[in-house]
Amino acid sequence: MNTVPQPELLTPRQLAARWGLSEKTLERWRMLGSGPVFLKLGGRVLYQVVEIEAHELKRTRRCTAGNQPAAEVWA
């Protein structure tokens, strides 16, 4: 039987713990569109780990002086 592996999903509580943030911060980011991409299924909010990692990569910096992401510097 062929089964498609499901993407790993995190709840806002799990992501907040991973990043050391409050769930309210993640909620505010969702309203502003500044956080990672998320799924809204009914009343539940879930984050795919692949989207979390992509967001982390975009936010990685080499230094504080400037806006050039480290991913562009390393590429």
PyMOL Python script that loads the backbone (N, CA, C, O; Angstrom):
from pymol import cmd

cmd.read_pdbstr("""\
ATOM      1  N   MET A   1       0.842  -1.178   0.000  1.00  0.00           N
ATOM      2  CA  MET A   1       0.000   0.000   0.000  1.00  0.00           C
ATOM      3  C   MET A   1       0.885   1.238   0.000  1.00  0.00           C
ATOM      4  O   MET A   1       1.775   1.365   0.842  1.00  0.00           O
ATOM      5  N   ASN A   2       0.651   2.147  -0.931  1.00  0.00           N
ATOM      6  CA  ASN A   2       1.406   3.394  -0.996  1.00  0.00           C
ATOM      7  C   ASN A   2       0.735   4.448  -0.136  1.00  0.00           C
ATOM      8  O   ASN A   2      -0.447   4.749  -0.304  1.00  0.00           O
ATOM      9  N   THR A   3       1.501   4.999   0.779  1.00  0.00           N
ATOM     10  CA  THR A   3       0.980   6.094   1.593  1.00  0.00           C
ATOM     11  C   THR A   3       1.884   7.297   1.426  1.00  0.00           C
ATOM     12  O   THR A   3       3.106   7.173   1.354  1.00  0.00           O
ATOM     13  N   VAL A   4       1.275   8.436   1.366  1.00  0.00           N
ATOM     14  CA  VAL A   4       2.021   9.680   1.251  1.00  0.00           C
ATOM     15  C   VAL A   4       2.325  10.165   2.660  1.00  0.00           C
ATOM     16  O   VAL A   4       1.407  10.341   3.461  1.00  0.00           O
ATOM     17  N   PRO A   5       3.609  10.386   2.979  1.00  0.00           N
ATOM     18  CA  PRO A   5       3.919  10.868   4.322  1.00  0.00           C
ATOM     19  C   PRO A   5       3.344  12.267   4.528  1.00  0.00           C
ATOM     20  O   PRO A   5       3.448  13.132   3.658  1.00  0.00           O
ATOM     21  N   GLN A   6       2.744  12.470   5.679  1.00  0.00           N
ATOM     22  CA  GLN A   6       2.160  13.763   5.997  1.00  0.00           C
ATOM     23  C   GLN A   6       3.264  14.709   6.475  1.00  0.00           C
ATOM     24  O   GLN A   6       4.186  14.288   7.173  1.00  0.00           O
ATOM     25  N   PRO A   7       3.169  15.978   6.102  1.00  0.00           N
ATOM     26  CA  PRO A   7       4.179  16.925   6.588  1.00  0.00           C
ATOM     27  C   PRO A   7       4.053  17.079   8.098  1.00  0.00           C
ATOM     28  O   PRO A   7       2.954  17.040   8.653  1.00  0.00           O
ATOM     29  N   GLU A   8       5.177  17.252   8.740  1.00  0.00           N
ATOM     30  CA  GLU A   8       5.155  17.461  10.181  1.00  0.00           C
ATOM     31  C   GLU A   8       4.559  18.839  10.459  1.00  0.00           C
ATOM     32  O   GLU A   8       4.937  19.835   9.842  1.00  0.00           O
ATOM     33  N   LEU A   9       3.639  18.869  11.385  1.00  0.00           N
ATOM     34  CA  LEU A   9       2.946  20.110  11.728  1.00  0.00           C
ATOM     35  C   LEU A   9       3.173  20.460  13.183  1.00  0.00           C
ATOM     36  O   LEU A   9       3.243  19.578  14.040  1.00  0.00           O
ATOM     37  N   LEU A  10       3.289  21.753  13.462  1.00  0.00           N
ATOM     38  CA  LEU A  10       3.417  22.240  14.828  1.00  0.00           C
ATOM     39  C   LEU A  10       2.246  23.157  15.152  1.00  0.00           C
ATOM     40  O   LEU A  10       1.757  23.888  14.291  1.00  0.00           O
ATOM     41  N   THR A  11       1.811  23.108  16.384  1.00  0.00           N
ATOM     42  CA  THR A  11       0.788  24.044  16.867  1.00  0.00           C
ATOM     43  C   THR A  11       1.469  25.370  17.218  1.00  0.00           C
ATOM     44  O   THR A  11       2.693  25.416  17.345  1.00  0.00           O
ATOM     45  N   PRO A  12       0.702  26.437  17.374  1.00  0.00           N
ATOM     46  CA  PRO A  12       1.301  27.698  17.820  1.00  0.00           C
ATOM     47  C   PRO A  12       2.042  27.538  19.156  1.00  0.00           C
ATOM     48  O   PRO A  12       3.088  28.155  19.354  1.00  0.00           O
ATOM     49  N   ARG A  13       1.523  26.737  20.050  1.00  0.00           N
ATOM     50  CA  ARG A  13       2.199  26.516  21.338  1.00  0.00           C
ATOM     51  C   ARG A  13       3.568  25.877  21.132  1.00  0.00           C
ATOM     52  O   ARG A  13       4.550  26.278  21.757  1.00  0.00           O
ATOM     53  N   GLN A  14       3.626  24.875  20.246  1.00  0.00           N
ATOM     54  CA  GLN A  14       4.902  24.197  19.982  1.00  0.00           C
ATOM     55  C   GLN A  14       5.902  25.132  19.313  1.00  0.00           C
ATOM     56  O   GLN A  14       7.085  25.124  19.654  1.00  0.00           O
ATOM     57  N   LEU A  15       5.433  25.940  18.361  1.00  0.00           N
ATOM     58  CA  LEU A  15       6.325  26.873  17.682  1.00  0.00           C
ATOM     59  C   LEU A  15       6.788  27.964  18.644  1.00  0.00           C
ATOM     60  O   LEU A  15       7.956  28.352  18.621  1.00  0.00           O
ATOM     61  N   ALA A  16       5.893  28.457  19.481  1.00  0.00           N
ATOM     62  CA  ALA A  16       6.273  29.469  20.472  1.00  0.00           C
ATOM     63  C   ALA A  16       7.361  28.924  21.390  1.00  0.00           C
ATOM     64  O   ALA A  16       8.305  29.640  21.726  1.00  0.00           O
ATOM     65  N   ALA A  17       7.239  27.676  21.795  1.00  0.00           N
ATOM     66  CA  ALA A  17       8.261  27.056  22.653  1.00  0.00           C
ATOM     67  C   ALA A  17       9.579  26.901  21.889  1.00  0.00           C
ATOM     68  O   ALA A  17      10.651  27.124  22.450  1.00  0.00           O
ATOM     69  N   ARG A  18       9.501  26.523  20.622  1.00  0.00           N
ATOM     70  CA  ARG A  18      10.707  26.343  19.804  1.00  0.00           C
ATOM     71  C   ARG A  18      11.494  27.645  19.702  1.00  0.00           C
ATOM     72  O   ARG A  18      12.723  27.645  19.770  1.00  0.00           O
ATOM     73  N   TRP A  19      10.769  28.762  19.537  1.00  0.00           N
ATOM     74  CA  TRP A  19      11.415  30.052  19.343  1.00  0.00           C
ATOM     75  C   TRP A  19      11.525  30.886  20.616  1.00  0.00           C
ATOM     76  O   TRP A  19      12.136  31.955  20.597  1.00  0.00           O
ATOM     77  N   GLY A  20      10.951  30.422  21.713  1.00  0.00           N
ATOM     78  CA  GLY A  20      10.999  31.191  22.956  1.00  0.00           C
ATOM     79  C   GLY A  20      10.162  32.454  22.894  1.00  0.00           C
ATOM     80  O   GLY A  20      10.529  33.482  23.462  1.00  0.00           O
ATOM     81  N   LEU A  21       9.032  32.371  22.200  1.00  0.00           N
ATOM     82  CA  LEU A  21       8.111  33.497  22.048  1.00  0.00           C
ATOM     83  C   LEU A  21       6.794  33.168  22.720  1.00  0.00           C
ATOM     84  O   LEU A  21       6.562  32.033  23.135  1.00  0.00           O
ATOM     85  N   SER A  22       5.933  34.169  22.823  1.00  0.00           N
ATOM     86  CA  SER A  22       4.586  33.904  23.316  1.00  0.00           C
ATOM     87  C   SER A  22       3.683  33.546  22.136  1.00  0.00           C
ATOM     88  O   SER A  22       3.965  33.900  20.991  1.00  0.00           O
ATOM     89  N   GLU A  23       2.614  32.851  22.430  1.00  0.00           N
ATOM     90  CA  GLU A  23       1.627  32.536  21.391  1.00  0.00           C
ATOM     91  C   GLU A  23       0.980  33.813  20.871  1.00  0.00           C
ATOM     92  O   GLU A  23       0.585  33.880  19.707  1.00  0.00           O
ATOM     93  N   LYS A  24       0.871  34.823  21.723  1.00  0.00           N
ATOM     94  CA  LYS A  24       0.297  36.115  21.305  1.00  0.00           C
ATOM     95  C   LYS A  24       1.159  36.771  20.229  1.00  0.00           C
ATOM     96  O   LYS A  24       0.637  37.406  19.312  1.00  0.00           O
ATOM     97  N   THR A  25       2.481  36.616  20.341  1.00  0.00           N
ATOM     98  CA  THR A  25       3.370  37.168  19.310  1.00  0.00           C
ATOM     99  C   THR A  25       3.097  36.494  17.974  1.00  0.00           C
ATOM    100  O   THR A  25       3.010  37.167  16.947  1.00  0.00           O
ATOM    101  N   LEU A  26       2.961  35.180  17.978  1.00  0.00           N
ATOM    102  CA  LEU A  26       2.651  34.472  16.732  1.00  0.00           C
ATOM    103  C   LEU A  26       1.299  34.900  16.184  1.00  0.00           C
ATOM    104  O   LEU A  26       1.138  35.045  14.972  1.00  0.00           O
ATOM    105  N   GLU A  27       0.328  35.103  17.066  1.00  0.00           N
ATOM    106  CA  GLU A  27      -0.997  35.566  16.636  1.00  0.00           C
ATOM    107  C   GLU A  27      -0.894  36.945  15.979  1.00  0.00           C
ATOM    108  O   GLU A  27      -1.512  37.191  14.943  1.00  0.00           O
ATOM    109  N   ARG A  28      -0.114  37.836  16.582  1.00  0.00           N
ATOM    110  CA  ARG A  28       0.061  39.171  16.006  1.00  0.00           C
ATOM    111  C   ARG A  28       0.748  39.080  14.644  1.00  0.00           C
ATOM    112  O   ARG A  28       0.356  39.768  13.702  1.00  0.00           O
ATOM    113  N   TRP A  29       1.768  38.233  14.542  1.00  0.00           N
ATOM    114  CA  TRP A  29       2.457  38.059  13.265  1.00  0.00           C
ATOM    115  C   TRP A  29       1.514  37.539  12.198  1.00  0.00           C
ATOM    116  O   TRP A  29       1.604  37.952  11.041  1.00  0.00           O
ATOM    117  N   ARG A  30       0.598  36.628  12.568  1.00  0.00           N
ATOM    118  CA  ARG A  30      -0.374  36.125  11.579  1.00  0.00           C
ATOM    119  C   ARG A  30      -1.264  37.256  11.083  1.00  0.00           C
ATOM    120  O   ARG A  30      -1.560  37.345   9.892  1.00  0.00           O
ATOM    121  N   MET A  31      -1.688  38.118  11.998  1.00  0.00           N
ATOM    122  CA  MET A  31      -2.552  39.242  11.592  1.00  0.00           C
ATOM    123  C   MET A  31      -1.804  40.220  10.694  1.00  0.00           C
ATOM    124  O   MET A  31      -2.392  40.789   9.775  1.00  0.00           O
ATOM    125  N   LEU A  32      -0.511  40.419  10.951  1.00  0.00           N
ATOM    126  CA  LEU A  32       0.300  41.350  10.167  1.00  0.00           C
ATOM    127  C   LEU A  32       0.887  40.722   8.910  1.00  0.00           C
ATOM    128  O   LEU A  32       1.357  41.426   8.017  1.00  0.00           O
ATOM    129  N   GLY A  33       0.857  39.388   8.845  1.00  0.00           N
ATOM    130  CA  GLY A  33       1.449  38.693   7.701  1.00  0.00           C
ATOM    131  C   GLY A  33       2.964  38.676   7.744  1.00  0.00           C
ATOM    132  O   GLY A  33       3.606  38.545   6.702  1.00  0.00           O
ATOM    133  N   SER A  34       3.557  38.806   8.935  1.00  0.00           N
ATOM    134  CA  SER A  34       5.012  38.879   9.027  1.00  0.00           C
ATOM    135  C   SER A  34       5.662  37.599   9.541  1.00  0.00           C
ATOM    136  O   SER A  34       6.890  37.506   9.560  1.00  0.00           O
ATOM    137  N   GLY A  35       4.897  36.639   9.945  1.00  0.00           N
ATOM    138  CA  GLY A  35       5.450  35.384  10.462  1.00  0.00           C
ATOM    139  C   GLY A  35       5.532  34.331   9.383  1.00  0.00           C
ATOM    140  O   GLY A  35       5.378  34.631   8.199  1.00  0.00           O
ATOM    141  N   PRO A  36       5.775  33.096   9.789  1.00  0.00           N
ATOM    142  CA  PRO A  36       5.841  32.017   8.802  1.00  0.00           C
ATOM    143  C   PRO A  36       4.458  31.694   8.236  1.00  0.00           C
ATOM    144  O   PRO A  36       3.434  31.984   8.855  1.00  0.00           O
ATOM    145  N   VAL A  37       4.451  31.095   7.064  1.00  0.00           N
ATOM    146  CA  VAL A  37       3.217  30.652   6.428  1.00  0.00           C
ATOM    147  C   VAL A  37       2.555  29.632   7.345  1.00  0.00           C
ATOM    148  O   VAL A  37       3.237  28.809   7.956  1.00  0.00           O
ATOM    149  N   PHE A  38       1.231  29.684   7.444  1.00  0.00           N
ATOM    150  CA  PHE A  38       0.512  28.779   8.335  1.00  0.00           C
ATOM    151  C   PHE A  38      -0.714  28.212   7.659  1.00  0.00           C
ATOM    152  O   PHE A  38      -1.185  28.733   6.648  1.00  0.00           O
ATOM    153  N   LEU A  39      -1.229  27.130   8.236  1.00  0.00           N
ATOM    154  CA  LEU A  39      -2.475  26.514   7.772  1.00  0.00           C
ATOM    155  C   LEU A  39      -3.583  26.913   8.728  1.00  0.00           C
ATOM    156  O   LEU A  39      -3.376  26.934   9.942  1.00  0.00           O
ATOM    157  N   LYS A  40      -4.736  27.223   8.209  1.00  0.00           N
ATOM    158  CA  LYS A  40      -5.901  27.500   9.041  1.00  0.00           C
ATOM    159  C   LYS A  40      -6.943  26.451   8.673  1.00  0.00           C
ATOM    160  O   LYS A  40      -7.529  26.506   7.592  1.00  0.00           O
ATOM    161  N   LEU A  41      -7.172  25.505   9.560  1.00  0.00           N
ATOM    162  CA  LEU A  41      -8.117  24.419   9.322  1.00  0.00           C
ATOM    163  C   LEU A  41      -9.218  24.520  10.361  1.00  0.00           C
ATOM    164  O   LEU A  41      -9.022  24.166  11.524  1.00  0.00           O
ATOM    165  N   GLY A  42     -10.365  25.001   9.941  1.00  0.00           N
ATOM    166  CA  GLY A  42     -11.423  25.264  10.909  1.00  0.00           C
ATOM    167  C   GLY A  42     -10.942  26.341  11.855  1.00  0.00           C
ATOM    168  O   GLY A  42     -10.570  27.431  11.419  1.00  0.00           O
ATOM    169  N   GLY A  43     -10.945  26.054  13.129  1.00  0.00           N
ATOM    170  CA  GLY A  43     -10.449  27.005  14.111  1.00  0.00           C
ATOM    171  C   GLY A  43      -9.001  26.782  14.496  1.00  0.00           C
ATOM    172  O   GLY A  43      -8.449  27.518  15.313  1.00  0.00           O
ATOM    173  N   ARG A  44      -8.381  25.759  13.904  1.00  0.00           N
ATOM    174  CA  ARG A  44      -6.997  25.425  14.265  1.00  0.00           C
ATOM    175  C   ARG A  44      -5.992  26.115  13.360  1.00  0.00           C
ATOM    176  O   ARG A  44      -6.210  26.270  12.158  1.00  0.00           O
ATOM    177  N   VAL A  45      -4.896  26.522  13.961  1.00  0.00           N
ATOM    178  CA  VAL A  45      -3.755  27.067  13.230  1.00  0.00           C
ATOM    179  C   VAL A  45      -2.618  26.071  13.383  1.00  0.00           C
ATOM    180  O   VAL A  45      -2.311  25.628  14.489  1.00  0.00           O
ATOM    181  N   LEU A  46      -1.993  25.720  12.257  1.00  0.00           N
ATOM    182  CA  LEU A  46      -0.876  24.784  12.259  1.00  0.00           C
ATOM    183  C   LEU A  46       0.224  25.319  11.353  1.00  0.00           C
ATOM    184  O   LEU A  46      -0.038  26.018  10.374  1.00  0.00           O
ATOM    185  N   TYR A  47       1.452  24.978  11.699  1.00  0.00           N
ATOM    186  CA  TYR A  47       2.611  25.397  10.918  1.00  0.00           C
ATOM    187  C   TYR A  47       3.337  24.165  10.401  1.00  0.00           C
ATOM    188  O   TYR A  47       3.608  23.238  11.164  1.00  0.00           O
ATOM    189  N   GLN A  48       3.653  24.147   9.112  1.00  0.00           N
ATOM    190  CA  GLN A  48       4.448  23.067   8.547  1.00  0.00           C
ATOM    191  C   GLN A  48       5.911  23.329   8.890  1.00  0.00           C
ATOM    192  O   GLN A  48       6.388  24.458   8.776  1.00  0.00           O
ATOM    193  N   VAL A  49       6.614  22.292   9.307  1.00  0.00           N
ATOM    194  CA  VAL A  49       8.012  22.451   9.692  1.00  0.00           C
ATOM    195  C   VAL A  49       8.829  23.003   8.529  1.00  0.00           C
ATOM    196  O   VAL A  49       9.722  23.823   8.741  1.00  0.00           O
ATOM    197  N   VAL A  50       8.540  22.569   7.314  1.00  0.00           N
ATOM    198  CA  VAL A  50       9.284  23.070   6.154  1.00  0.00           C
ATOM    199  C   VAL A  50       9.105  24.585   6.005  1.00  0.00           C
ATOM    200  O   VAL A  50      10.047  25.274   5.614  1.00  0.00           O
ATOM    201  N   GLU A  51       7.921  25.114   6.307  1.00  0.00           N
ATOM    202  CA  GLU A  51       7.679  26.561   6.238  1.00  0.00           C
ATOM    203  C   GLU A  51       8.378  27.291   7.385  1.00  0.00           C
ATOM    204  O   GLU A  51       8.870  28.407   7.214  1.00  0.00           O
ATOM    205  N   ILE A  52       8.416  26.654   8.549  1.00  0.00           N
ATOM    206  CA  ILE A  52       9.123  27.239   9.696  1.00  0.00           C
ATOM    207  C   ILE A  52      10.606  27.364   9.366  1.00  0.00           C
ATOM    208  O   ILE A  52      11.220  28.405   9.600  1.00  0.00           O
ATOM    209  N   GLU A  53      11.171  26.295   8.822  1.00  0.00           N
ATOM    210  CA  GLU A  53      12.591  26.314   8.480  1.00  0.00           C
ATOM    211  C   GLU A  53      12.891  27.332   7.386  1.00  0.00           C
ATOM    212  O   GLU A  53      13.937  27.979   7.419  1.00  0.00           O
ATOM    213  N   ALA A  54      11.995  27.482   6.423  1.00  0.00           N
ATOM    214  CA  ALA A  54      12.177  28.490   5.374  1.00  0.00           C
ATOM    215  C   ALA A  54      12.142  29.887   5.969  1.00  0.00           C
ATOM    216  O   ALA A  54      12.933  30.747   5.581  1.00  0.00           O
ATOM    217  N   HIS A  55      11.236  30.120   6.904  1.00  0.00           N
ATOM    218  CA  HIS A  55      11.147  31.424   7.569  1.00  0.00           C
ATOM    219  C   HIS A  55      12.416  31.696   8.381  1.00  0.00           C
ATOM    220  O   HIS A  55      12.940  32.810   8.366  1.00  0.00           O
ATOM    221  N   GLU A  56      12.900  30.686   9.081  1.00  0.00           N
ATOM    222  CA  GLU A  56      14.133  30.842   9.853  1.00  0.00           C
ATOM    223  C   GLU A  56      15.295  31.200   8.937  1.00  0.00           C
ATOM    224  O   GLU A  56      16.111  32.058   9.275  1.00  0.00           O
ATOM    225  N   LEU A  57      15.374  30.553   7.791  1.00  0.00           N
ATOM    226  CA  LEU A  57      16.452  30.827   6.840  1.00  0.00           C
ATOM    227  C   LEU A  57      16.372  32.266   6.324  1.00  0.00           C
ATOM    228  O   LEU A  57      17.394  32.942   6.204  1.00  0.00           O
ATOM    229  N   LYS A  58      15.152  32.736   6.017  1.00  0.00           N
ATOM    230  CA  LYS A  58      14.982  34.108   5.544  1.00  0.00           C
ATOM    231  C   LYS A  58      15.386  35.119   6.606  1.00  0.00           C
ATOM    232  O   LYS A  58      15.867  36.202   6.272  1.00  0.00           O
ATOM    233  N   ARG A  59      15.198  34.788   7.879  1.00  0.00           N
ATOM    234  CA  ARG A  59      15.474  35.709   8.974  1.00  0.00           C
ATOM    235  C   ARG A  59      16.906  35.627   9.492  1.00  0.00           C
ATOM    236  O   ARG A  59      17.292  36.409  10.360  1.00  0.00           O
ATOM    237  N   THR A  60      17.700  34.689   8.973  1.00  0.00           N
ATOM    238  CA  THR A  60      19.084  34.540   9.410  1.00  0.00           C
ATOM    239  C   THR A  60      19.922  35.667   8.823  1.00  0.00           C
ATOM    240  O   THR A  60      19.845  35.955   7.629  1.00  0.00           O
ATOM    241  N   ARG A  61      20.722  36.301   9.672  1.00  0.00           N
ATOM    242  CA  ARG A  61      21.558  37.425   9.243  1.00  0.00           C
ATOM    243  C   ARG A  61      23.011  37.161   9.589  1.00  0.00           C
ATOM    244  O   ARG A  61      23.321  36.455  10.549  1.00  0.00           O
ATOM    245  N   ARG A  62      23.874  37.725   8.810  1.00  0.00           N
ATOM    246  CA  ARG A  62      25.307  37.635   9.069  1.00  0.00           C
ATOM    247  C   ARG A  62      25.733  38.701  10.068  1.00  0.00           C
ATOM    248  O   ARG A  62      26.622  38.454  10.883  1.00  0.00           O
ATOM    249  N   CYS A  63      25.118  39.884  10.025  1.00  0.00           N
ATOM    250  CA  CYS A  63      25.471  40.957  10.958  1.00  0.00           C
ATOM    251  C   CYS A  63      24.249  41.843  11.174  1.00  0.00           C
ATOM    252  O   CYS A  63      23.240  41.701  10.484  1.00  0.00           O
ATOM    253  N   THR A  64      24.346  42.753  12.132  1.00  0.00           N
ATOM    254  CA  THR A  64      23.214  43.632  12.441  1.00  0.00           C
ATOM    255  C   THR A  64      23.192  44.886  11.580  1.00  0.00           C
ATOM    256  O   THR A  64      22.188  45.598  11.561  1.00  0.00           O
ATOM    257  N   ALA A  65      24.268  45.169  10.871  1.00  0.00           N
ATOM    258  CA  ALA A  65      24.358  46.373  10.049  1.00  0.00           C
ATOM    259  C   ALA A  65      23.915  46.066   8.621  1.00  0.00           C
ATOM    260  O   ALA A  65      24.746  45.764   7.764  1.00  0.00           O
ATOM    261  N   GLY A  66      22.633  46.140   8.368  1.00  0.00           N
ATOM    262  CA  GLY A  66      22.130  45.908   7.025  1.00  0.00           C
ATOM    263  C   GLY A  66      21.034  44.873   7.011  1.00  0.00           C
ATOM    264  O   GLY A  66      20.758  44.226   8.022  1.00  0.00           O
ATOM    265  N   ASN A  67      20.418  44.723   5.875  1.00  0.00           N
ATOM    266  CA  ASN A  67      19.288  43.812   5.734  1.00  0.00           C
ATOM    267  C   ASN A  67      19.582  42.614   4.858  1.00  0.00           C
ATOM    268  O   ASN A  67      18.660  41.883   4.494  1.00  0.00           O
ATOM    269  N   GLN A  68      20.837  42.389   4.509  1.00  0.00           N
ATOM    270  CA  GLN A  68      21.138  41.269   3.614  1.00  0.00           C
ATOM    271  C   GLN A  68      21.067  39.957   4.381  1.00  0.00           C
ATOM    272  O   GLN A  68      21.842  39.743   5.314  1.00  0.00           O
ATOM    273  N   PRO A  69      20.142  39.072   3.997  1.00  0.00           N
ATOM    274  CA  PRO A  69      20.058  37.771   4.667  1.00  0.00           C
ATOM    275  C   PRO A  69      21.331  36.963   4.473  1.00  0.00           C
ATOM    276  O   PRO A  69      21.975  37.042   3.427  1.00  0.00           O
ATOM    277  N   ALA A  70      21.688  36.185   5.489  1.00  0.00           N
ATOM    278  CA  ALA A  70      22.882  35.351   5.418  1.00  0.00           C
ATOM    279  C   ALA A  70      22.767  34.339   4.293  1.00  0.00           C
ATOM    280  O   ALA A  70      23.781  33.964   3.704  1.00  0.00           O
ATOM    281  N   ALA A  71      21.546  33.879   3.974  1.00  0.00           N
ATOM    282  CA  ALA A  71      21.361  32.895   2.906  1.00  0.00           C
ATOM    283  C   ALA A  71      21.856  33.436   1.581  1.00  0.00           C
ATOM    284  O   ALA A  71      22.405  32.679   0.780  1.00  0.00           O
ATOM    285  N   GLU A  72      21.678  34.739   1.323  1.00  0.00           N
ATOM    286  CA  GLU A  72      22.163  35.332   0.083  1.00  0.00           C
ATOM    287  C   GLU A  72      23.675  35.476   0.093  1.00  0.00           C
ATOM    288  O   GLU A  72      24.320  35.362  -0.950  1.00  0.00           O
ATOM    289  N   VAL A  73      24.242  35.728   1.267  1.00  0.00           N
ATOM    290  CA  VAL A  73      25.675  35.863   1.376  1.00  0.00           C
ATOM    291  C   VAL A  73      26.342  34.512   1.139  1.00  0.00           C
ATOM    292  O   VAL A  73      27.391  34.443   0.498  1.00  0.00           O
ATOM    293  N   TRP A  74      25.735  33.429   1.656  1.00  0.00           N
ATOM    294  CA  TRP A  74      26.325  32.104   1.549  1.00  0.00           C
ATOM    295  C   TRP A  74      26.121  31.484   0.180  1.00  0.00           C
ATOM    296  O   TRP A  74      26.858  30.572  -0.193  1.00  0.00           O
ATOM    297  N   ALA A  75      25.149  31.950  -0.570  1.00  0.00           N
ATOM    298  CA  ALA A  75      24.829  31.315  -1.856  1.00  0.00           C
ATOM    299  C   ALA A  75      25.921  31.538  -2.883  1.00  0.00           C
ATOM    300  O   ALA A  75      25.808  31.070  -4.015  1.00  0.00           O
TER     301      ALA A  75
END
""", "prot")
cmd.dss("prot")
cmd.show_as("cartoon", "prot")
cmd.util.cbc("prot")
cmd.orient("prot")
